[in-house]
Amino acid sequence: MREAVIYPGEDGYWVAECPSLPGCVSQGTSREDAIVNIREAIQAYVLALEEDGLPVPDESFQTMLVAI
């Protein structure tokens, strides 16, 4: 399981990022679409690392949202 951060982008799409996988970013026209798309992006990212014989980063669940 991976942590994903989802937020509205400037272009009207929802952006989804996986902090524990640098550069793993996706988007969707709704929050639900963004969730589906980031799930697929995470799977593809991890598969590519494994196929290349590279280590898969551990999930750390350390993202925090702070309202200031």
CHARMM internal coordinates of N, CA and C (Angstrom, degrees):
IC EDIT
DIST 1 N 1 CA 1.4380
DIST 1 CA 1 C 1.5358
ANGL 1 N 1 CA 1 C 108.17
DIST 1 C 2 N 1.3250
ANGL 1 CA 1 C 2 N 116.59
DIHE 1 N 1 CA 1 C 2 N 140.84
DIST 2 N 2 CA 1.4667
ANGL 1 C 2 N 2 CA 122.53
DIHE 1 CA 1 C 2 N 2 CA -179.51
DIST 2 CA 2 C 1.5209
ANGL 2 N 2 CA 2 C 110.27
DIHE 1 C 2 N 2 CA 2 C -124.25
DIST 2 C 3 N 1.3021
ANGL 2 CA 2 C 3 N 115.38
DIHE 2 N 2 CA 2 C 3 N 149.33
DIST 3 N 3 CA 1.4470
ANGL 2 C 3 N 3 CA 122.38
DIHE 2 CA 2 C 3 N 3 CA 174.84
DIST 3 CA 3 C 1.5212
ANGL 3 N 3 CA 3 C 108.90
DIHE 2 C 3 N 3 CA 3 C -83.54
DIST 3 C 4 N 1.3361
ANGL 3 CA 3 C 4 N 116.97
DIHE 3 N 3 CA 3 C 4 N 136.18
DIST 4 N 4 CA 1.4645
ANGL 3 C 4 N 4 CA 121.52
DIHE 3 CA 3 C 4 N 4 CA 176.07
DIST 4 CA 4 C 1.5189
ANGL 4 N 4 CA 4 C 108.70
DIHE 3 C 4 N 4 CA 4 C -129.27
DIST 4 C 5 N 1.3152
ANGL 4 CA 4 C 5 N 115.27
DIHE 4 N 4 CA 4 C 5 N 144.24
DIST 5 N 5 CA 1.4568
ANGL 4 C 5 N 5 CA 122.36
DIHE 4 CA 4 C 5 N 5 CA 177.26
DIST 5 CA 5 C 1.5205
ANGL 5 N 5 CA 5 C 106.67
DIHE 4 C 5 N 5 CA 5 C -110.97
DIST 5 C 6 N 1.3263
ANGL 5 CA 5 C 6 N 116.57
DIHE 5 N 5 CA 5 C 6 N 128.34
DIST 6 N 6 CA 1.4656
ANGL 5 C 6 N 6 CA 121.09
DIHE 5 CA 5 C 6 N 6 CA -177.06
DIST 6 CA 6 C 1.5212
ANGL 6 N 6 CA 6 C 108.39
DIHE 5 C 6 N 6 CA 6 C -124.92
DIST 6 C 7 N 1.3348
ANGL 6 CA 6 C 7 N 115.24
DIHE 6 N 6 CA 6 C 7 N 131.25
DIST 7 N 7 CA 1.4608
ANGL 6 C 7 N 7 CA 119.84
DIHE 6 CA 6 C 7 N 7 CA -177.56
DIST 7 CA 7 C 1.5293
ANGL 7 N 7 CA 7 C 109.32
DIHE 6 C 7 N 7 CA 7 C -151.81
DIST 7 C 8 N 1.3500
ANGL 7 CA 7 C 8 N 117.18
DIHE 7 N 7 CA 7 C 8 N 156.54
DIST 8 N 8 CA 1.4624
ANGL 7 C 8 N 8 CA 119.58
DIHE 7 CA 7 C 8 N 8 CA -179.96
DIST 8 CA 8 C 1.5238
ANGL 8 N 8 CA 8 C 111.02
DIHE 7 C 8 N 8 CA 8 C -71.62
DIST 8 C 9 N 1.3274
ANGL 8 CA 8 C 9 N 116.14
DIHE 8 N 8 CA 8 C 9 N 133.13
DIST 9 N 9 CA 1.4562
ANGL 8 C 9 N 9 CA 121.50
DIHE 8 CA 8 C 9 N 9 CA 177.72
DIST 9 CA 9 C 1.5178
ANGL 9 N 9 CA 9 C 111.04
DIHE 8 C 9 N 9 CA 9 C -89.90
DIST 9 C 10 N 1.3035
ANGL 9 CA 9 C 10 N 116.10
DIHE 9 N 9 CA 9 C 10 N 172.10
DIST 10 N 10 CA 1.4580
ANGL 9 C 10 N 10 CA 121.30
DIHE 9 CA 9 C 10 N 10 CA -177.49
DIST 10 CA 10 C 1.5236
ANGL 10 N 10 CA 10 C 113.04
DIHE 9 C 10 N 10 CA 10 C -69.89
DIST 10 C 11 N 1.3418
ANGL 10 CA 10 C 11 N 117.19
DIHE 10 N 10 CA 10 C 11 N -22.47
DIST 11 N 11 CA 1.4584
ANGL 10 C 11 N 11 CA 120.84
DIHE 10 CA 10 C 11 N 11 CA -174.84
DIST 11 CA 11 C 1.5266
ANGL 11 N 11 CA 11 C 113.43
DIHE 10 C 11 N 11 CA 11 C -95.67
DIST 11 C 12 N 1.3375
ANGL 11 CA 11 C 12 N 117.77
DIHE 11 N 11 CA 11 C 12 N 10.98
DIST 12 N 12 CA 1.4477
ANGL 11 C 12 N 12 CA 121.63
DIHE 11 CA 11 C 12 N 12 CA 179.20
DIST 12 CA 12 C 1.5280
ANGL 12 N 12 CA 12 C 113.59
DIHE 11 C 12 N 12 CA 12 C 91.61
DIST 12 C 13 N 1.3203
ANGL 12 CA 12 C 13 N 117.28
DIHE 12 N 12 CA 12 C 13 N -8.73
DIST 13 N 13 CA 1.4613
ANGL 12 C 13 N 13 CA 121.07
DIHE 12 CA 12 C 13 N 13 CA 176.41
DIST 13 CA 13 C 1.5202
ANGL 13 N 13 CA 13 C 109.28
DIHE 12 C 13 N 13 CA 13 C -88.50
DIST 13 C 14 N 1.3172
ANGL 13 CA 13 C 14 N 116.27
DIHE 13 N 13 CA 13 C 14 N 160.23
DIST 14 N 14 CA 1.4582
ANGL 13 C 14 N 14 CA 122.22
DIHE 13 CA 13 C 14 N 14 CA 172.73
DIST 14 CA 14 C 1.5173
ANGL 14 N 14 CA 14 C 108.21
DIHE 13 C 14 N 14 CA 14 C -93.80
DIST 14 C 15 N 1.3204
ANGL 14 CA 14 C 15 N 116.72
DIHE 14 N 14 CA 14 C 15 N 130.81
DIST 15 N 15 CA 1.4564
ANGL 14 C 15 N 15 CA 122.91
DIHE 14 CA 14 C 15 N 15 CA -179.23
DIST 15 CA 15 C 1.5262
ANGL 15 N 15 CA 15 C 108.44
DIHE 14 C 15 N 15 CA 15 C -98.96
DIST 15 C 16 N 1.3303
ANGL 15 CA 15 C 16 N 116.36
DIHE 15 N 15 CA 15 C 16 N 139.13
DIST 16 N 16 CA 1.4612
ANGL 15 C 16 N 16 CA 121.51
DIHE 15 CA 15 C 16 N 16 CA 177.82
DIST 16 CA 16 C 1.5235
ANGL 16 N 16 CA 16 C 108.61
DIHE 15 C 16 N 16 CA 16 C -129.15
DIST 16 C 17 N 1.3201
ANGL 16 CA 16 C 17 N 116.09
DIHE 16 N 16 CA 16 C 17 N 129.85
DIST 17 N 17 CA 1.4627
ANGL 16 C 17 N 17 CA 121.97
DIHE 16 CA 16 C 17 N 17 CA 179.68
DIST 17 CA 17 C 1.5203
ANGL 17 N 17 CA 17 C 109.81
DIHE 16 C 17 N 17 CA 17 C -127.95
DIST 17 C 18 N 1.3152
ANGL 17 CA 17 C 18 N 115.74
DIHE 17 N 17 CA 17 C 18 N 148.05
DIST 18 N 18 CA 1.4623
ANGL 17 C 18 N 18 CA 122.14
DIHE 17 CA 17 C 18 N 18 CA 175.26
DIST 18 CA 18 C 1.5266
ANGL 18 N 18 CA 18 C 106.99
DIHE 17 C 18 N 18 CA 18 C -111.86
DIST 18 C 19 N 1.3370
ANGL 18 CA 18 C 19 N 118.37
DIHE 18 N 18 CA 18 C 19 N 100.14
DIST 19 N 19 CA 1.4615
ANGL 18 C 19 N 19 CA 121.26
DIHE 18 CA 18 C 19 N 19 CA -174.47
DIST 19 CA 19 C 1.5276
ANGL 19 N 19 CA 19 C 115.42
DIHE 18 C 19 N 19 CA 19 C -57.51
DIST 19 C 20 N 1.3247
ANGL 19 CA 19 C 20 N 117.80
DIHE 19 N 19 CA 19 C 20 N -30.87
DIST 20 N 20 CA 1.4596
ANGL 19 C 20 N 20 CA 119.65
DIHE 19 CA 19 C 20 N 20 CA -177.15
DIST 20 CA 20 C 1.5253
ANGL 20 N 20 CA 20 C 113.24
DIHE 19 C 20 N 20 CA 20 C -80.33
DIST 20 C 21 N 1.3436
ANGL 20 CA 20 C 21 N 116.66
DIHE 20 N 20 CA 20 C 21 N -7.49
DIST 21 N 21 CA 1.4628
ANGL 20 C 21 N 21 CA 121.83
DIHE 20 CA 20 C 21 N 21 CA 177.12
DIST 21 CA 21 C 1.5306
ANGL 21 N 21 CA 21 C 108.09
DIHE 20 C 21 N 21 CA 21 C -122.47
DIST 21 C 22 N 1.3117
ANGL 21 CA 21 C 22 N 117.92
DIHE 21 N 21 CA 21 C 22 N 90.44
DIST 22 N 22 CA 1.4630
ANGL 21 C 22 N 22 CA 121.67
DIHE 21 CA 21 C 22 N 22 CA -175.25
DIST 22 CA 22 C 1.5322
ANGL 22 N 22 CA 22 C 112.79
DIHE 21 C 22 N 22 CA 22 C -51.15
DIST 22 C 23 N 1.3212
ANGL 22 CA 22 C 23 N 115.34
DIHE 22 N 22 CA 22 C 23 N 127.58
DIST 23 N 23 CA 1.4611
ANGL 22 C 23 N 23 CA 120.76
DIHE 22 CA 22 C 23 N 23 CA 178.71
DIST 23 CA 23 C 1.5080
ANGL 23 N 23 CA 23 C 114.23
DIHE 22 C 23 N 23 CA 23 C 85.68
DIST 23 C 24 N 1.3215
ANGL 23 CA 23 C 24 N 118.40
DIHE 23 N 23 CA 23 C 24 N -1.36
DIST 24 N 24 CA 1.4664
ANGL 23 C 24 N 24 CA 121.40
DIHE 23 CA 23 C 24 N 24 CA 179.30
DIST 24 CA 24 C 1.5271
ANGL 24 N 24 CA 24 C 108.05
DIHE 23 C 24 N 24 CA 24 C -85.09
DIST 24 C 25 N 1.3315
ANGL 24 CA 24 C 25 N 115.32
DIHE 24 N 24 CA 24 C 25 N 98.15
DIST 25 N 25 CA 1.4544
ANGL 24 C 25 N 25 CA 122.66
DIHE 24 CA 24 C 25 N 25 CA -175.05
DIST 25 CA 25 C 1.5218
ANGL 25 N 25 CA 25 C 108.43
DIHE 24 C 25 N 25 CA 25 C -134.71
DIST 25 C 26 N 1.3177
ANGL 25 CA 25 C 26 N 116.22
DIHE 25 N 25 CA 25 C 26 N 143.98
DIST 26 N 26 CA 1.4589
ANGL 25 C 26 N 26 CA 121.04
DIHE 25 CA 25 C 26 N 26 CA 175.39
DIST 26 CA 26 C 1.5240
ANGL 26 N 26 CA 26 C 107.70
DIHE 25 C 26 N 26 CA 26 C -144.78
DIST 26 C 27 N 1.3158
ANGL 26 CA 26 C 27 N 115.93
DIHE 26 N 26 CA 26 C 27 N -174.52
DIST 27 N 27 CA 1.4634
ANGL 26 C 27 N 27 CA 120.18
DIHE 26 CA 26 C 27 N 27 CA 178.22
DIST 27 CA 27 C 1.5200
ANGL 27 N 27 CA 27 C 109.47
DIHE 26 C 27 N 27 CA 27 C -157.23
DIST 27 C 28 N 1.3299
ANGL 27 CA 27 C 28 N 115.69
DIHE 27 N 27 CA 27 C 28 N 171.17
DIST 28 N 28 CA 1.4526
ANGL 27 C 28 N 28 CA 121.00
DIHE 27 CA 27 C 28 N 28 CA 176.81
DIST 28 CA 28 C 1.5115
ANGL 28 N 28 CA 28 C 110.04
DIHE 27 C 28 N 28 CA 28 C -160.10
DIST 28 C 29 N 1.3174
ANGL 28 CA 28 C 29 N 115.91
DIHE 28 N 28 CA 28 C 29 N 164.86
DIST 29 N 29 CA 1.4629
ANGL 28 C 29 N 29 CA 119.97
DIHE 28 CA 28 C 29 N 29 CA -179.43
DIST 29 CA 29 C 1.5253
ANGL 29 N 29 CA 29 C 112.09
DIHE 28 C 29 N 29 CA 29 C -75.99
DIST 29 C 30 N 1.3319
ANGL 29 CA 29 C 30 N 116.84
DIHE 29 N 29 CA 29 C 30 N -14.92
DIST 30 N 30 CA 1.4612
ANGL 29 C 30 N 30 CA 122.67
DIHE 29 CA 29 C 30 N 30 CA 175.32
DIST 30 CA 30 C 1.5230
ANGL 30 N 30 CA 30 C 107.81
DIHE 29 C 30 N 30 CA 30 C -139.59
DIST 30 C 31 N 1.3167
ANGL 30 CA 30 C 31 N 115.80
DIHE 30 N 30 CA 30 C 31 N 169.09
DIST 31 N 31 CA 1.4699
ANGL 30 C 31 N 31 CA 118.98
DIHE 30 CA 30 C 31 N 31 CA 176.81
DIST 31 CA 31 C 1.5223
ANGL 31 N 31 CA 31 C 110.53
DIHE 30 C 31 N 31 CA 31 C -60.56
DIST 31 C 32 N 1.3212
ANGL 31 CA 31 C 32 N 115.48
DIHE 31 N 31 CA 31 C 32 N -41.07
DIST 32 N 32 CA 1.4668
ANGL 31 C 32 N 32 CA 120.17
DIHE 31 CA 31 C 32 N 32 CA -179.40
DIST 32 CA 32 C 1.5257
ANGL 32 N 32 CA 32 C 111.24
DIHE 31 C 32 N 32 CA 32 C -62.36
DIST 32 C 33 N 1.3357
ANGL 32 CA 32 C 33 N 116.33
DIHE 32 N 32 CA 32 C 33 N -43.09
DIST 33 N 33 CA 1.4768
ANGL 32 C 33 N 33 CA 120.31
DIHE 32 CA 32 C 33 N 33 CA 177.32
DIST 33 CA 33 C 1.5258
ANGL 33 N 33 CA 33 C 110.70
DIHE 32 C 33 N 33 CA 33 C -62.69
DIST 33 C 34 N 1.3295
ANGL 33 CA 33 C 34 N 116.26
DIHE 33 N 33 CA 33 C 34 N -41.15
DIST 34 N 34 CA 1.4570
ANGL 33 C 34 N 34 CA 120.15
DIHE 33 CA 33 C 34 N 34 CA -179.94
DIST 34 CA 34 C 1.5285
ANGL 34 N 34 CA 34 C 110.93
DIHE 33 C 34 N 34 CA 34 C -62.79
DIST 34 C 35 N 1.3327
ANGL 34 CA 34 C 35 N 117.20
DIHE 34 N 34 CA 34 C 35 N -37.20
DIST 35 N 35 CA 1.4634
ANGL 34 C 35 N 35 CA 121.03
DIHE 34 CA 34 C 35 N 35 CA 178.33
DIST 35 CA 35 C 1.5229
ANGL 35 N 35 CA 35 C 110.45
DIHE 34 C 35 N 35 CA 35 C -65.47
DIST 35 C 36 N 1.3259
ANGL 35 CA 35 C 36 N 116.96
DIHE 35 N 35 CA 35 C 36 N -46.17
DIST 36 N 36 CA 1.4680
ANGL 35 C 36 N 36 CA 120.86
DIHE 35 CA 35 C 36 N 36 CA 178.11
DIST 36 CA 36 C 1.5203
ANGL 36 N 36 CA 36 C 109.89
DIHE 35 C 36 N 36 CA 36 C -60.17
DIST 36 C 37 N 1.3251
ANGL 36 CA 36 C 37 N 116.49
DIHE 36 N 36 CA 36 C 37 N -44.82
DIST 37 N 37 CA 1.4599
ANGL 36 C 37 N 37 CA 120.91
DIHE 36 CA 36 C 37 N 37 CA -176.14
DIST 37 CA 37 C 1.5274
ANGL 37 N 37 CA 37 C 112.74
DIHE 36 C 37 N 37 CA 37 C -69.05
DIST 37 C 38 N 1.3412
ANGL 37 CA 37 C 38 N 118.02
DIHE 37 N 37 CA 37 C 38 N -38.53
DIST 38 N 38 CA 1.4673
ANGL 37 C 38 N 38 CA 118.45
DIHE 37 CA 37 C 38 N 38 CA 179.56
DIST 38 CA 38 C 1.5232
ANGL 38 N 38 CA 38 C 109.85
DIHE 37 C 38 N 38 CA 38 C -71.35
DIST 38 C 39 N 1.3292
ANGL 38 CA 38 C 39 N 117.24
DIHE 38 N 38 CA 38 C 39 N -32.82
DIST 39 N 39 CA 1.4692
ANGL 38 C 39 N 39 CA 119.34
DIHE 38 CA 38 C 39 N 39 CA 176.38
DIST 39 CA 39 C 1.5281
ANGL 39 N 39 CA 39 C 109.75
DIHE 38 C 39 N 39 CA 39 C -60.38
DIST 39 C 40 N 1.3387
ANGL 39 CA 39 C 40 N 116.61
DIHE 39 N 39 CA 39 C 40 N -44.81
DIST 40 N 40 CA 1.4676
ANGL 39 C 40 N 40 CA 120.78
DIHE 39 CA 39 C 40 N 40 CA 178.37
DIST 40 CA 40 C 1.5264
ANGL 40 N 40 CA 40 C 111.01
DIHE 39 C 40 N 40 CA 40 C -65.55
DIST 40 C 41 N 1.3343
ANGL 40 CA 40 C 41 N 116.66
DIHE 40 N 40 CA 40 C 41 N -39.50
DIST 41 N 41 CA 1.4670
ANGL 40 C 41 N 41 CA 120.57
DIHE 40 CA 40 C 41 N 41 CA -179.93
DIST 41 CA 41 C 1.5260
ANGL 41 N 41 CA 41 C 110.76
DIHE 40 C 41 N 41 CA 41 C -64.88
DIST 41 C 42 N 1.3230
ANGL 41 CA 41 C 42 N 117.30
DIHE 41 N 41 CA 41 C 42 N -40.23
DIST 42 N 42 CA 1.4638
ANGL 41 C 42 N 42 CA 121.29
DIHE 41 CA 41 C 42 N 42 CA 178.80
DIST 42 CA 42 C 1.5255
ANGL 42 N 42 CA 42 C 109.95
DIHE 41 C 42 N 42 CA 42 C -63.56
DIST 42 C 43 N 1.3277
ANGL 42 CA 42 C 43 N 116.53
DIHE 42 N 42 CA 42 C 43 N -45.78
DIST 43 N 43 CA 1.4650
ANGL 42 C 43 N 43 CA 120.28
DIHE 42 CA 42 C 43 N 43 CA 179.40
DIST 43 CA 43 C 1.5269
ANGL 43 N 43 CA 43 C 111.03
DIHE 42 C 43 N 43 CA 43 C -60.00
DIST 43 C 44 N 1.3213
ANGL 43 CA 43 C 44 N 116.93
DIHE 43 N 43 CA 43 C 44 N -44.32
DIST 44 N 44 CA 1.4650
ANGL 43 C 44 N 44 CA 121.08
DIHE 43 CA 43 C 44 N 44 CA -179.65
DIST 44 CA 44 C 1.5291
ANGL 44 N 44 CA 44 C 110.95
DIHE 43 C 44 N 44 CA 44 C -66.57
DIST 44 C 45 N 1.3155
ANGL 44 CA 44 C 45 N 117.25
DIHE 44 N 44 CA 44 C 45 N -40.09
DIST 45 N 45 CA 1.4681
ANGL 44 C 45 N 45 CA 122.76
DIHE 44 CA 44 C 45 N 45 CA 179.47
DIST 45 CA 45 C 1.5256
ANGL 45 N 45 CA 45 C 110.27
DIHE 44 C 45 N 45 CA 45 C -60.76
DIST 45 C 46 N 1.3326
ANGL 45 CA 45 C 46 N 116.22
DIHE 45 N 45 CA 45 C 46 N -50.90
DIST 46 N 46 CA 1.4654
ANGL 45 C 46 N 46 CA 120.98
DIHE 45 CA 45 C 46 N 46 CA -178.64
DIST 46 CA 46 C 1.5254
ANGL 46 N 46 CA 46 C 110.16
DIHE 45 C 46 N 46 CA 46 C -63.86
DIST 46 C 47 N 1.3220
ANGL 46 CA 46 C 47 N 118.17
DIHE 46 N 46 CA 46 C 47 N -42.66
DIST 47 N 47 CA 1.4602
ANGL 46 C 47 N 47 CA 121.86
DIHE 46 CA 46 C 47 N 47 CA 178.89
DIST 47 CA 47 C 1.5253
ANGL 47 N 47 CA 47 C 110.73
DIHE 46 C 47 N 47 CA 47 C -59.95
DIST 47 C 48 N 1.3422
ANGL 47 CA 47 C 48 N 116.77
DIHE 47 N 47 CA 47 C 48 N -43.48
DIST 48 N 48 CA 1.4700
ANGL 47 C 48 N 48 CA 120.55
DIHE 47 CA 47 C 48 N 48 CA 179.81
DIST 48 CA 48 C 1.5267
ANGL 48 N 48 CA 48 C 110.97
DIHE 47 C 48 N 48 CA 48 C -62.60
DIST 48 C 49 N 1.3304
ANGL 48 CA 48 C 49 N 117.14
DIHE 48 N 48 CA 48 C 49 N -41.70
DIST 49 N 49 CA 1.4642
ANGL 48 C 49 N 49 CA 119.95
DIHE 48 CA 48 C 49 N 49 CA 177.31
DIST 49 CA 49 C 1.5235
ANGL 49 N 49 CA 49 C 110.65
DIHE 48 C 49 N 49 CA 49 C -61.45
DIST 49 C 50 N 1.3267
ANGL 49 CA 49 C 50 N 116.19
DIHE 49 N 49 CA 49 C 50 N -46.68
DIST 50 N 50 CA 1.4620
ANGL 49 C 50 N 50 CA 120.38
DIHE 49 CA 49 C 50 N 50 CA -179.00
DIST 50 CA 50 C 1.5269
ANGL 50 N 50 CA 50 C 111.47
DIHE 49 C 50 N 50 CA 50 C -62.72
DIST 50 C 51 N 1.3297
ANGL 50 CA 50 C 51 N 116.97
DIHE 50 N 50 CA 50 C 51 N -42.74
DIST 51 N 51 CA 1.4663
ANGL 50 C 51 N 51 CA 120.75
DIHE 50 CA 50 C 51 N 51 CA 179.55
DIST 51 CA 51 C 1.5261
ANGL 51 N 51 CA 51 C 111.79
DIHE 50 C 51 N 51 CA 51 C -63.71
DIST 51 C 52 N 1.3282
ANGL 51 CA 51 C 52 N 116.28
DIHE 51 N 51 CA 51 C 52 N -31.88
DIST 52 N 52 CA 1.4699
ANGL 51 C 52 N 52 CA 121.01
DIHE 51 CA 51 C 52 N 52 CA 179.54
DIST 52 CA 52 C 1.5279
ANGL 52 N 52 CA 52 C 112.53
DIHE 51 C 52 N 52 CA 52 C -87.39
DIST 52 C 53 N 1.3312
ANGL 52 CA 52 C 53 N 116.84
DIHE 52 N 52 CA 52 C 53 N 0.61
DIST 53 N 53 CA 1.4550
ANGL 52 C 53 N 53 CA 120.66
DIHE 52 CA 52 C 53 N 53 CA 179.96
DIST 53 CA 53 C 1.5207
ANGL 53 N 53 CA 53 C 113.73
DIHE 52 C 53 N 53 CA 53 C 71.06
DIST 53 C 54 N 1.3140
ANGL 53 CA 53 C 54 N 116.56
DIHE 53 N 53 CA 53 C 54 N 23.55
DIST 54 N 54 CA 1.4647
ANGL 53 C 54 N 54 CA 121.17
DIHE 53 CA 53 C 54 N 54 CA -179.68
DIST 54 CA 54 C 1.5222
ANGL 54 N 54 CA 54 C 110.27
DIHE 53 C 54 N 54 CA 54 C -97.48
DIST 54 C 55 N 1.3219
ANGL 54 CA 54 C 55 N 117.86
DIHE 54 N 54 CA 54 C 55 N 152.99
DIST 55 N 55 CA 1.4666
ANGL 54 C 55 N 55 CA 120.04
DIHE 54 CA 54 C 55 N 55 CA 179.90
DIST 55 CA 55 C 1.5260
ANGL 55 N 55 CA 55 C 111.35
DIHE 54 C 55 N 55 CA 55 C -70.14
DIST 55 C 56 N 1.3167
ANGL 55 CA 55 C 56 N 115.23
DIHE 55 N 55 CA 55 C 56 N 142.67
DIST 56 N 56 CA 1.4618
ANGL 55 C 56 N 56 CA 121.43
DIHE 55 CA 55 C 56 N 56 CA 176.03
DIST 56 CA 56 C 1.5293
ANGL 56 N 56 CA 56 C 107.30
DIHE 55 C 56 N 56 CA 56 C -92.79
DIST 56 C 57 N 1.3379
ANGL 56 CA 56 C 57 N 117.42
DIHE 56 N 56 CA 56 C 57 N 121.93
DIST 57 N 57 CA 1.4685
ANGL 56 C 57 N 57 CA 119.40
DIHE 56 CA 56 C 57 N 57 CA -179.50
DIST 57 CA 57 C 1.5326
ANGL 57 N 57 CA 57 C 111.45
DIHE 56 C 57 N 57 CA 57 C -59.47
DIST 57 C 58 N 1.3287
ANGL 57 CA 57 C 58 N 115.17
DIHE 57 N 57 CA 57 C 58 N 143.22
DIST 58 N 58 CA 1.4576
ANGL 57 C 58 N 58 CA 120.58
DIHE 57 CA 57 C 58 N 58 CA 174.87
DIST 58 CA 58 C 1.5159
ANGL 58 N 58 CA 58 C 109.67
DIHE 57 C 58 N 58 CA 58 C -69.10
DIST 58 C 59 N 1.3183
ANGL 58 CA 58 C 59 N 116.06
DIHE 58 N 58 CA 58 C 59 N 152.00
DIST 59 N 59 CA 1.4610
ANGL 58 C 59 N 59 CA 121.28
DIHE 58 CA 58 C 59 N 59 CA 172.91
DIST 59 CA 59 C 1.5160
ANGL 59 N 59 CA 59 C 107.47
DIHE 58 C 59 N 59 CA 59 C -81.83
DIST 59 C 60 N 1.3142
ANGL 59 CA 59 C 60 N 117.05
DIHE 59 N 59 CA 59 C 60 N 137.98
DIST 60 N 60 CA 1.4592
ANGL 59 C 60 N 60 CA 119.24
DIHE 59 CA 59 C 60 N 60 CA -176.75
DIST 60 CA 60 C 1.5262
ANGL 60 N 60 CA 60 C 113.32
DIHE 59 C 60 N 60 CA 60 C -116.03
DIST 60 C 61 N 1.3111
ANGL 60 CA 60 C 61 N 119.44
DIHE 60 N 60 CA 60 C 61 N -17.53
DIST 61 N 61 CA 1.4779
ANGL 60 C 61 N 61 CA 123.49
DIHE 60 CA 60 C 61 N 61 CA -179.62
DIST 61 CA 61 C 1.5277
ANGL 61 N 61 CA 61 C 111.81
DIHE 60 C 61 N 61 CA 61 C 49.23
DIST 61 C 62 N 1.3200
ANGL 61 CA 61 C 62 N 116.01
DIHE 61 N 61 CA 61 C 62 N 51.43
DIST 62 N 62 CA 1.4676
ANGL 61 C 62 N 62 CA 119.39
DIHE 61 CA 61 C 62 N 62 CA -177.59
DIST 62 CA 62 C 1.5227
ANGL 62 N 62 CA 62 C 113.74
DIHE 61 C 62 N 62 CA 62 C -115.22
DIST 62 C 63 N 1.3252
ANGL 62 CA 62 C 63 N 118.08
DIHE 62 N 62 CA 62 C 63 N 7.20
DIST 63 N 63 CA 1.4624
ANGL 62 C 63 N 63 CA 119.58
DIHE 62 CA 62 C 63 N 63 CA 178.77
DIST 63 CA 63 C 1.5207
ANGL 63 N 63 CA 63 C 109.38
DIHE 62 C 63 N 63 CA 63 C -70.44
DIST 63 C 64 N 1.3182
ANGL 63 CA 63 C 64 N 116.39
DIHE 63 N 63 CA 63 C 64 N 138.36
DIST 64 N 64 CA 1.4598
ANGL 63 C 64 N 64 CA 121.21
DIHE 63 CA 63 C 64 N 64 CA 179.29
DIST 64 CA 64 C 1.5205
ANGL 64 N 64 CA 64 C 108.84
DIHE 63 C 64 N 64 CA 64 C -131.95
DIST 64 C 65 N 1.3172
ANGL 64 CA 64 C 65 N 116.35
DIHE 64 N 64 CA 64 C 65 N 137.66
DIST 65 N 65 CA 1.4638
ANGL 64 C 65 N 65 CA 121.81
DIHE 64 CA 64 C 65 N 65 CA 174.85
DIST 65 CA 65 C 1.5106
ANGL 65 N 65 CA 65 C 107.56
DIHE 64 C 65 N 65 CA 65 C -101.18
DIST 65 C 66 N 1.3122
ANGL 65 CA 65 C 66 N 116.07
DIHE 65 N 65 CA 65 C 66 N 126.65
DIST 66 N 66 CA 1.4557
ANGL 65 C 66 N 66 CA 121.05
DIHE 65 CA 65 C 66 N 66 CA -179.72
DIST 66 CA 66 C 1.5231
ANGL 66 N 66 CA 66 C 108.65
DIHE 65 C 66 N 66 CA 66 C -127.79
DIST 66 C 67 N 1.3158
ANGL 66 CA 66 C 67 N 117.14
DIHE 66 N 66 CA 66 C 67 N 125.33
DIST 67 N 67 CA 1.4646
ANGL 66 C 67 N 67 CA 121.64
DIHE 66 CA 66 C 67 N 67 CA 175.88
DIST 67 CA 67 C 1.5183
ANGL 67 N 67 CA 67 C 107.90
DIHE 66 C 67 N 67 CA 67 C -94.83
DIST 67 C 68 N 1.3291
ANGL 67 CA 67 C 68 N 115.63
DIHE 67 N 67 CA 67 C 68 N 124.58
DIST 68 N 68 CA 1.4723
ANGL 67 C 68 N 68 CA 119.85
DIHE 67 CA 67 C 68 N 68 CA -177.41
DIST 68 CA 68 C 1.5158
ANGL 68 N 68 CA 68 C 108.77
DIHE 67 C 68 N 68 CA 68 C -123.14
END
COOR INIT
IC SEED 1 N 1 CA 1 C
IC BUILD
